[in-house]
Amino acid sequence: MDYEEIRYTIRLDKELMRKFRYVAQYDGRSVNREIIHLMLLKVKDFEKKEGPITDSV
């Protein structure tokens, strides 16, 4: 994957983060990789329903 790295900060509930970290570890991923994995799944699902995304926001 050829990309320019972007950093993005999110604010979330401590308990949600604790649970998400558990899920990520269960899946054998870091929290960061789990977030990227979920984002890729969401984009793939969106494009399957709506067609390829070609415009930038």
Secondary structure, DSSP 8 states (H G I E B T S, - for coil): -------------HHHHHHHHHHHHHTT--HHHHHHHHHHHHHHHHHHHH----S--
